[in-house]
Amino acid sequence: MSLVLEGGRVPPRWAEARSSQPVISLDDYNRQEEGVRIAFINNMPDPALEDTEMQFFELLNTVAGDVPVRIKLYSLPGIPRGERGQQHLNDFYFHFDDLWNSRFDAVIVTGTEPCSPNLRDEPYWPVLAELLDWAERNTVSAVLSCLAAHASVLHSDGIDRHKLSDKQFGVFASSRVADHALTNHAGDLLRFPHSRWNEVREDALVSCGYVVLAKSAEAGVDSFVKKKKKSLFVHFQGHPEYGARTLMKEYRRDIRRFVNRERETYPSMPRGYFDAAATKLLTEFREKVLSSPSEELMTMFPEPAIAGTLQNSWHSSATCVYQNWLQYVVSKKADASVFAALAAFSGHVQRKRSAMP
């Protein structure tokens, strides 16, 4: 069953991708109480805003199966936006204040590019902190991606992130180190892309009650969880949702920043991602850029020769973990409904007994 975006606000790329699929009305979803309603908080910068939508929509649509999934789109106020990005939000996203008056089973919060070394100095920090508190009280589970994961542990437990000497960039294999509902049937190794300049460390997480699900000797902690009030907070330092070409696009973007002198060093190539032929082409391109950096050289970036060789080697890990997550939400939502029904029945019996002479 396909997912549905609430309010009739369907971004054009997703509408085009699903044009051949049968249309399912929102009324059909409303009649199915076992469905899952998700608030999707997309905070990615403008160039990645629509790509991130597609990545999460495709992943959730893949794992939904027979579970009706309804999504409502939001973005944190305070994220810097250009005219096109702001117009996209105006057309397809809801005002953030709408969130506080809505009911959701789960929330997904993406990261964004930081503007300050201290996350508490970000212009969106007060609203993000309020969102995290809200999620603890009002959702079955929250998924926090990359910077959002770092913000979550900083806000809840004062765990600081640490700057890395180089960008943690590429596809890394992580060992499953805990038995948990989210890693059922995942095997002993999970592969996920990472793209970050900072990390939170295992010792700090464990000392504050977090359960590490998977970690890598090379990339550190990959995923970790903690129950916060009524909600299971699921943290990813990496990006299970990424598409096959996402890391290539980020690498190209970072090279462009180098030639435009927005960064001092030529970016490191993503690890575990390009094959030997692609690596050779990109190494040759690097030599050309370093010999004479210019924006014009970006037209020679060998994307056409590389793109067709890229594989989503993390697809099975991503779908397994997200399918487990969705089933967890469905199960906990059902448990809550049963508890509420039993409580209502018990109250009804007590009232009848009190009314008896």
N, C-alpha and C positions, 0 to 999 in steps of 0.2 A: 504494500500500500504506500502510495507517495505521501510525502509530507506536504503540509499546507501552510502558507504564510497568511497570517491574520490580517484583516482589514482590507483585503483586496489589493494590497500594495506588494506587487511581485516585480522585483528587479528584472529588466529586460533580458539579461543573459540567462537567468534561470527560466524565465517564461519560454525563451527560445529552446533551451535544452529539453524542456518537458513538453514541447508542443505536440509531440506524437503520442503522448501518454493520455489515457482517459482522464477527463476532468472529474474531480471529486469535490462535491460541494461542501462548504463549511457546515451545513446542516447535517450532513452524513457524519461528520466528525463529532458534532455536538451530541449526537445520539449514542456515542460509544464512550461510556464512562471509563473504560480501561485505557483510554488514550493518555498521552503525555503532552503537557503544555510547557513549552520551553521559552524563556526570555533569552534572546541572543544579543549580547552586548558587544558590538563590533567596534573596537577602538583603533583599528589599524589606520596608518596614515593614508592619505588620498590615493597614492599609486597602488596600494595593495588592498584598498577597501573592497572593491568588487571581486577581486580574486579570492579574498578570504571568505566572502559570502559563498561563492561557488564551492570552495573546498569543504566548508562545513555542511552546506546543503547536500552535496553529493555523498559525503560520508554518512550523514544521518539518514538520508534516503536509502542508502545501501543497507544499513543495519536495521531499519525500521521493521521490515518484514510485514507482519499482520498488525503491528501496533500503530494506531493512528498517532501521528506526531504533528503538533501545531506549534508554529514558531512566530514570535513577535519580535520585531527588530528595534533595537535601541543603540545609541552610542553615547558615551560619557560626554557631558558638556565640558569644555575646557581643552579638548583635543584641537590642536591647530588645524584649520581647514582652509583650502583654497575655494574658489568659486564653484568649481565643478563638484568637489567633494561635498560641499555644503548643500548644493542643489540636489545631489543624490540622497542625502539624508532627509531633506525637506520632502522629496517625492516618495520615499519608500520606508522611512523610519518614523517611529512614534516619538513624541516629545518625552524626555526622560521622566518628567513628573508623572506621566501616565503609569509608570512602573509601580509606584508606591500604592496605587489604588487597584492594582490588578492581582489576580491569583495565578501562581505558576507552580508546577511540580518541580521544575529544575531551572537552573540558569547556567549559561556558558558565557564566560568573560574572556575576550582575547587580550593579548598584550598590545603594546604600541611602542614607538621609538621614544626612549626617555630623553627629556631635555635637560635634566638635572641629575648630578651624581646621587643626590638624596631623594628618594621617591616621595618623601613627605613634602618636598618643595615643588612638586609638580602641580600645575594649576588645577588639575582634576582630582587631586588627592582627597579633599574633603568629601566629595560625592562618591568616590570609589570606596572610601572607608565606610560611608553610610550604606552603600550597596552591599558590602561584605557583611555588615551587621544584619542587614535586612535578610540576606540569603540564609544566615544561620537560623533565623526564626521562621522563615516563610517558604523554604524549599526542602525537598527530600534530599537533593544533592546539588552541588555546584561544581562546575568544571572551570579551573583557572589555568590559562595558558601563558607560559613564558613570563613576561613582566607581571601579569596579573597574579601568577603563582608567587612571585617574589613579594608583591604588595600584600598578598593575603597573610603570609607568615610574618611579615614585618608588623602588620597591623594587629594581628591576634597575639603574637608571642614575642615581638621585638627582635626577631631573627634578621640580622643584616645580611645583605648579599655582598659578595666579594668580587672585585674587578679581576678579570682574567688578563694574562699577558698578551693573548691574541684571541681573536674571535673563535668561539667553539662552533665550528661550522662544518656540516657534513652529515652523513648517515652513520649512526653508531649502533653496534649491537650491545644490548644490555642484558645482564643475567637477571632472571626472576629470582628474587631473594625472599619473597613472602607469599604464603598461600592466602589468597583473598578472592572474593567474588569477582573482582574486576579482572583478574588474571586467569580465571578458569579456562582451560583448553588452550592457553596461549603458548604452551611449550616452555622450554627452559630459557630461550633467548627471544628477546623482542628487539626489533629494529625500528628506530625512529629518527627523523631528521632533527638537527639542532641548529640554531642560529642565534647566538647570544654572546654578549660581552661580559656577563656576570653569572655567578652561580650562588646557590645556597648549599651549605655543606651538610653531609650526613650526620655528623656528631651533634650539631646544633638542632637539627630536626628531631632526631631520636630523643634527645634530652628534653624536648618539649612535647613528647607524646605522639609524634608523627610516625607512621608506618611506611617505610620505604618498600616499594613494590619491585622496582627494578633499578639497577645501577650498572655503570660501566667503569672499568679501570681507566679508560681514556677520557670519557665525558663526564664522569661523576654521577650523581643521582639523576635518574631519568624521571621517575614518577613516584609520588608519595601521597598518602591520604591521612585524614584525621576527621573524626566525628566532632562537629562543633554545634552544640545544642542539638537541634533536631536534624541537621543536615550533614551529609557526608561530603566533605570538601576533597576534591580530586585535583591534584596539582601535577601539571606537566611542565618540566623545564624545556622540553622539546616540542615538536609540532607534528603529532600523528596525522593531522588533517591535511598536511601539505600535498600538493599535486606533484606529478612527476617532474615538472619543469620549474617548480618554484625556486629551488636552490640555484639553478642556473640564472634565473632572472635577478635574484639577489646578488649573485656574483657579478653579473654585468653591471648592475646598479652601483656596486662598490667600486668597480673599475672606473666607471664614469665619474664618480666622486673623486677618485685619485687624479684623473686627467684634468678635472676642473679645480684641483687644489683644495678640495673640501676635506681631504684626508691626506696625511703625510706619507703613508706607506702604501705600496701596491698590495691589494688584498690577497690573503692566502686562499688557495683553491679549496673548495669543499672536499672533505675526505670521504672515501668510500662511496663515491657518487659517479664520477666520470670513468669511462673505460680507457684503455691504453691509447686508442686512436684519438679520442677527444682530449685527453691529457696532453698529447703531443701537439695538437692544434692550438690549444690554449697556452701552452708553454711558448710556442712560436709567437703567438699574439702578444704575450707578456713582454717578450724581448723587443718587439716593435714599439710597444707603448713606452717602455723604459728608455729606449734610445731617443725617442722624440715624442713626448706626451702631447697629445692634442685631441680635442673633441672630435675632429674629423675622422680619426682612426676608429672611433666606435662604430662607424659604418662597416668596418671590416671584421667586427666581432663574429666568430664563426658559428653563430647560432644555427643557421640552416643545416650545416653539416653535423651538428651535435644533437639537436633536439630529438631527432628520430631514434637516437640510440639510448635515450634516457628511460630508465625503468623505475616504476614505483615499487621498490623492493621492500617497503615497509607496509604495503597495503594489507597483508594478512594480519599483521600485528595490530594495525590501527582498527580494522573492522572487528577483530576479536574483542579488544578492550572496550570499544564504544558499544558494541552489541551487549557485552556484559553490563556496561553502565546503564544502558537503556532498560535492560531487564531488571536491574537492581531498582531503578526508579519505579517501574511498573509494580514490582513486588512490594516495595515499601508503601507505595500509594494504596495498594489493595489492603495491606495490613492496617493502615490508618483508617480506611473505610470500614473494615470489619470492627475495629475497636470503637469507632464512632457509633456504628449500628448497635453494638452490644451495650454501650453506655446509654444510648437513647432508650433501648429496650429495658435496661435495668431501672432507669429513671421512671419509665412508664409503669413498671411493676410497683415500684415504691409509692408512686402517687396513688395507684389503685388500692394498695394496702392501707395507705393513710386515710383514704376515703371510706374504708369499710367501718361499719358500726362496731 
